[in-house]
Amino acid sequence: MLMFRYAAISALALACASAATAETIRWAGTTDPQTMDPHAVNSAPVLGFLNNVFEGLVRRGKDMSVEPALATSWEPIGDGEGWRFTLREGVKFHDGAEFTAEDVLFSYQRASDEASDTRSWFAPVSGVNVIDDFTVDIMTSAPNPIFPDSIANWMIMDSGWAETNSATLPDKENGNYATLNANGTGAFMVTDRQPGLSTTLTPFGGWWDEAEHNITEATFTPIDNPATAVAALLSGDVDMINPVPIQDAARVDQRDGTKVIRGIEARVIMLGFGHEADQLKYTAMAGEKNPFQDVRVREAVAKAINVDAIRQTIMRGSAEEASQLVSPAMRGYSDANAARTAYDPEGAKALLAEAGYADGFSFGLKCPNNRYLNDEAVCQAVTGMLAQVGISAELDAMPVQNYWPELRADNFDMYLLGWSPGTFDHEHPVRFLVTTPNAEKKLGSWNFGGFSNARVDELLPMVQSEIDDTKRQAMIDETVAIYQSEHAYVPLYVQPLVWGVRDNVELTQRPDNFFILRWVTMN
């Protein structure tokens, strides 16, 4: 199957060789975006891809700062009641429809609906008021100084297009017209979509902004086998791959015609637990009391894992160890809680014995095998390290398209997760990963294990509304101290960025790992 896919890529490249120009770019990644619907799936492969097609009121620049997009300016209302956005006039959707405030209201209602995977983004919002065609007030339940940052990935859809095509709500389970088709205001249009095979984009001639790119066509192909992706890059069948397997980076960098672009992503890789589950669900111990409800067992897991060994062997020294749910580069990083749980296998054994598991136990570990850099290899290493302290993990690694449904169905005892804060602020993972899940309040939507702490729930709205940075940081420090002492998660490392490109490709590598086509030039 993999050989056939690579053969198909090669055949396509040869067939198009005579027609291809220096402005045509072909790139590959391990994960195909699940949907063209910007509100259906809240994942980096979807959001990163669709940032080329759709736009929000604000966007992030090359340095990740927030800048105007469909809104030209914004300002707080009163004493923190909300934010007024002045919209850009003369903007057209790809089908020629005019962008107005009604599209913003519609996109809020759609993206915050229970059917949407992005509804948690709007937990602070109490309502949206259309003032006129190009003025919108977004009201918040409390002062929210970081709100504009929090909606950088909220993409605006054309209300008329969605209604005409029966796509007024997202449908990530069964799909609808917006699953395969798109009508944004962004720099590129979707001109061909073949799920799992390829997606082709072409520049939108009516885009409101000035193009910095020189490409006339861009085609994305998912290649789930890392060796196949490297071979495609080295042979010239594709112009860019993300990621380059760590073990192949030197070879790609040393080969004439290709180079590696390195960086550090905003993403922290961690282990999560089934906090809510009273019983284990996997192995021969299925049905027995869940050991991970005991904080001593969770701490033992943290002590049993040699993160430095993972960094040096599997990640070839490219990753940075993590002690929190954000990296030191993020706003709100807690210097007061910078120390990571030390590797201490004997201490782990002592904690297990104290918790009543001197003879260990077995459980099921869920892991993706094509979502994060070397994800399955990391899980295999974790399995081996836990075995050394008497905990036997039955590893179940699977493609990411199968992985998220398993986590949402609570089919795990422990799992691997990577998190990149869309706001580049510590509040983001606290809201999504640590706050008690509450569908009505749109909180904790990625807190799969159901961790819950009343003080964290109390602190979150305080963090969201505090304007004084010193006071706000003190609240974040307290929050971090709680989730660290409870070992709500086991942070492992900050994932590196390793992209491979042909020498004639110039691009911008952002720490959110989004490949933004409007900054690509082909020489």
N, C-alpha and C positions, 0 to 999 in steps of 0.2 A: 504493500500500500504506500509506504513511504517512498519506495523507488519509483512507483508510478507517479506520485505527486511531483517528485523532482524531475522526472522525465517530462511531465506536462509543462512544468515551468521552463525547462530547457527548450522544448518545442515552441512554446509561446515566444520565448526570447528570439529564437532563430527566425520564426515567421515574421516577427515585427522588426527585425534588425534593419531592414532596408528603409522602413518607414520611421523608425525612431529618430528623434533629434536630440540635441544636447539638452533640450528643455523637458524631456520625458524622464520622470523618476519612478523607479520601482523599488518598493521597500517591503520588508518582511518582519513579522513578529511571531511570537509563539501562540498568541491568542487572537482569534478573530473577534471583532466586536459583536456581541450577541444581538444587537439591535441598532437600528438607525433612529430609534425613539429616545430623545434626550432626557425623558422623565421616567423611563421604564426600568433602567438598571443603573444603580449607583456604583459603578466600578471604573477603575482607571482606564482599562482598555476601551470602554465605551465612551467615557467622557473625554479622554485624550483624543480619540479619533474624531468625535463629533465637534470638538472645538474648532475644527477646520471648516465646518459646515454651518453650524449655528453660532449665535452670539448672545451674550447677556447684556444687562444694563452696564456692567463693568467687565473688564477683562484684566488679565495679568500680562505685564510686559516681559521683556527678555530677562529683567532682573527680578521678576516675580512681584514687582510693585503693582498695585491696583491703579488702573487708568480708565478713562472714559471709553465706552463702546457705544451701545445703543442709547445710553444716557450721556449727555455732554457735561452734566454737573449734578451734584447732590449736596444736600445740606440738612442738618438736624432740624426737626420741628419742635418748637417750644422748648420745654425742659427735658426733652428725651422721649416725647410721645411717639416719635418715629422719624422717618427720613423722606424728604421731598426730592424726587428725581425729575430733572428736566430732560426730556427725550430729544433725540436727534431727529431733525426733520429731513425729509427727502430720501429716507432709507427705503429700499425695495427688497421684498422677498425674492427668491430665485424665480418664482412664477410671475413676477411683476407686480404683485399686490403691495400696497403701501403699508408700512409699519406705523401703528398708532398705539395710543395708550390702551385701547381695547385688547390688543394682543398681549400686553403686559398683564392686565387683569386676568385674561383667559389663561395665560401660562402660569400665573400664580395658582389659580383654582385647580388647574390640571396637575401641576407639580406637587401641590400640597394635599391632593386627594389620597384617600386610603389605598387606591390602586397604584399609587406612584411609589417608587423606591427612593425618591428624593424628598419625601414629605418631612423628614426630620430636619431638613435645612430650614424649615419655616416654623419651627417650634416657638421662636420669640415673636412671631407675627400675629397681631390681633385682627388685622384687616388691611385691605388695599382699596384706596379711594381714587377714582379717576377724576381729576380736577378739570382737565380739558384734553384735547387730542394729544398734547405733548407734555403733559404734567401729571405725575402720579405720586400719591402719598402712600408710603408703606408704613403702617402703624405697628408699633411694638408694644407688648404688654408691660415693658419696663425699659428704661434707657439702655441702648445697645450700641456702644461706641464702635464695635467691630462689625456691625451688620453689613456695610458695603463689602468688606473683605469676604464675608461668609457666602456671598451670592455670586462669586466670580465664575462658578461653573453652572449657574442656573441659566438655562438657554431658553430663548423666547421663540415660540412657535406662532405661526399664522393661524388665528382663530378661524377664519373663513375656510382655509385649506383643510384644517382638521375636521371641521363640521361637514364639509362637502364629502370627505373621504371616510366618514364614520370612525374618526380617530380622536374623539373629544376626550377620551381617557386612555392612558397607557394600558396595555395588556401584555405583561411580560410572560404569562403562562401560555396563552394561545396565540398571541400576536394579532396585529391588525395592519392596516395600510401603512401606518407609520413605522412598523417593524422593518419593512423593506424599502421604504421610500422616505425622502427628506425634502423639506422646503424651508431652508433657513435664510439668513441674511448674510452669512459668512463669505469669506474670500473664495471658497470652493463649493461646487455643486456635486452631488452624487449623480453620476451618469450611468453607472452599471453596478448592480449589487447581486452577487452570487454567494450566499452565505456559506462559509467554510472553504470557499475557493478563491474569490478575489472581489475587491471593491475598487471601482475606478472613480476618480474625481477630476473635474476640470475647472479652471478658473471661472469665476462669476464676473462677467463683463460689467455688470451694473453695481459692483460693490462700491460702497460709499467711501472707503478709505483708499489710500495710495498703496499699491502693491510694491513690496520689496523683493518679490521672487521673480524668477524668469522661466518658470516651468509652465508647460502647456497641458500636461497630463500627469496624473499621479495614480499609480496602481498599488494597492496593498494586497499582499498574499500571505495568509497564515501558513507558517511552516513549523510544525510542532516538534520536529526532530532537530536538535541543535546542530548536529554534524551536517545535516542536509542544508541548513541555513548558511553555515560557514562555507560549505562547498559552493552554494549559489552565489555568495558574495565574491569569493575568490575567482570564480569563473566569469564574473561579470553579468550573470543572469539577473541579479538584483543590485541596486546601488547602495542600499542601506539595510542593516539588520539590527534588531534590538530585542534581546541582548546578544552580545557575543559571549559564548561560554567562557568562564574565567580561564579554564585550562587551554583555550585556543587563542586568547588575547594576544600573546606574544607572537604567535605565528601570523595572525592577521596583520599585526603592526609591522612585522618585518618583511611582509610580502610587497613587492613592487605593485603599485596601483591601488593599495588599500591602506587604511589607517584605523586606529582605535581612538575614540573620544571617550575620556573617562571623567567621572564626577561622583559625587555622593548624592544619593536620592534623599528625599524627605521621609522616606518610608522606613518604619521600624518593623522588623520581623519579630514575632512573639508567639508564645504558646498560650492557649486559652483553655479553660476548664469548664466542665459541666457543673456549675455551682448549684443550680436548681435541682438537678436530678438526684433523687434519693437513692437510686440504685444504678449500678453499672449496667451497661447495655451490650457489652461485647466480651468475648472470650468465655472460658468455662465459668468465670465468675459473674456472668450476666445474671442480674436479679439480686445480687448481694449488695450490701450497703456500699454507697459511693464514697471511697476514701478521700476524694478530692474536696469533699465538704469540710474536711479538717484542715485548718490553715497550716498545721505542722507538716502535713503531707505535701501541700503545695510548696511550702518552703523547702522541703526535702528535694522536690523536683528541681527547684532553682539551684540548690547547692550541688546537685548531681551533674549538672550540665557544664561542660568545659567550653565556654564560649570562645576562649582564646584559641583552642584547638580547632574549632569550627572555622574561625576567621583565617587561621594560618593554613589549614589543609584544604578545606572545601572552597573557601573564598579567596585563597592565595594571597592573603594579607590585604585585600581590597576593602573589606568591610570594617566598620567601627563598632565597638561594643556599645550596647545600650543599657541604660538603667531605668529609663522612663518610656512613656508611650510617644514621646517626641524626641528628636535629636537636639543637640545643643544649639543648632542653628535656628531653631524655632522660637517664636515669641512665647514667653511664659515658661521656658525651660527652667527647672528648679535647681539652681546651683546648690541650694541647701540640702538637696537629696540626690546629689550627683553620683554617690557611691553605688556600685552594683553589688548584688549578693555574691559573695566570693565562692569560687569553686571549692567544695569541701565534701567529698564523697563520704568520709567517715562521719562528718556532722550530719549528712543526709541519712545515713543508716541509723544514727542515734535518734533522730527525729521520728523516723519511721517506727522504731521500736517503742518510743514514747507514745506514739499514736496507736499502738496495738498492731503494727504490721511488721514485726521483727522478721517474719518469714516472707515479707513482700506480698505482692498481689499482681494480677494481670488485668489489662484493660485494652480498649481500642483507641488507637491514634489515627485520626483522619488528617490527610495531607493532600494538597494539590501536586500534580507533577508537571504542570506547564504554566504556572502563574507567576511564581517568583524565581529569581535567579538560583539555580541549583536546589530548588525546594525539596524534591524527593530525597536528594543526597543529604540534605540537612536533617530531614526527618529520620533517615536511616542512622545518622550519627547520634541523634537524640535517643533513638531506640537502644543503640549499643551502650550509651552512657547510663541510661536508666537501668539497664540490665545489670550493670556493675554494682548497683546498690540494692538489687533484689526486686526491682519493678520490671515486669515483663510487658512490653507494649506490642500489640498486634497491629502492624502498620497497614493501613489501607490508603494507598495513593491513587489519585484519579485525575482525569482532566478537569479543568476549572469549570466547564459548563455543567458538569455533574456535581462538582464540589459544593457550590453555593446552595443548591437545593437540599443537599444533605445537611448542611449546617443550619439552614432555616427550619428544617424538620427535626432538629435536635438529635440527629443520628450520629452522636459522637460521645466519647468520654473525655477526650482531650483533642485539641486541633491546632493547626498552624494558621496564623493570620499575619498579614502585612497591612500596615496602616500609614497612609500619607495624608496629613491634615490639609484639607482643601483651603483653609484659611491661613495656614502656616502659623497657627496659634494653638496653644495647649488646650484651650477650651474645647476645640474640635473633637479630639479623641475622648475627652471626659464626657462630652455630650453623647457621643455615639457608642462608646465602648464601656464606660464605667457607670453611667447613670442607670438607675433601675428602669428596665423597659416599661414604657407607658405609651401605648398606641394613641390614646386620646391626646396626650401632650406632645406627641411626636418625638419622644426621647428614647435613647437606648436601642435604636433600630438595628445596630450591629453588635449588640451585647448578647451574643448567641447563648452564652452560658448562664445568663441571668444573674450576674453578680449584682449585689445590692447593698448599699450602705446609706443609712438615713442622713448622715452628716454630709456625704458627697452630694446627695440630692439637694440638700439645703444650700450648699456652697455654690452649686452651678449657677443659679440665677443671680447670685451676688457677683460672681466672676463676670457674668455677661453684662451686668449693668454698671460695674464700678469704673469710673473714669480715671481715678487716681492710680497711676501705675504701681506705686509702692504698696498701696493697700490691696490692689488686685493681685500682685505677685504673692503677697502674704497668704491670700486665700488659695492660690494655686499651690503654693508650697504645702499648705495643710492638706489639700486634696491629694497631692502626690505622696505625702507621708502616709496617708491612709491606704491608698491602693498598693503602695509598696509593702507596708506592714501586713496587709491582708493577702499579699501575693495574688491579687486578682488576676494578673497575667504574669508570665515570665518573659520580660523583654530579652531578646537575644542580641541583635545587632542592627545597625543602620545599613540598609542595602546599598551597594555601590551601583553606579551607572556605568555600563560598558557597552558602547555603541560601536558598530563597525560600518565604515563608509568607503566608497570609492574615492580616490584622490580628487576627483573633479567635483565633489559635493561639498558645499559650504552650508552649515546649518547652525542653529542655536540649541544647545542642550540645557534644558531647564531642570531644576531639581525635583519637579513634579513628574518627570519622565514622560511628558507630553511632547510628541513630535509635531511641531507647528509648521505647516507647509508654507505659510506666507513669508517665512524667513529663509527659505531654501533657495539657493542659486546653484546652477549647474555650469561649470566652466568648460 
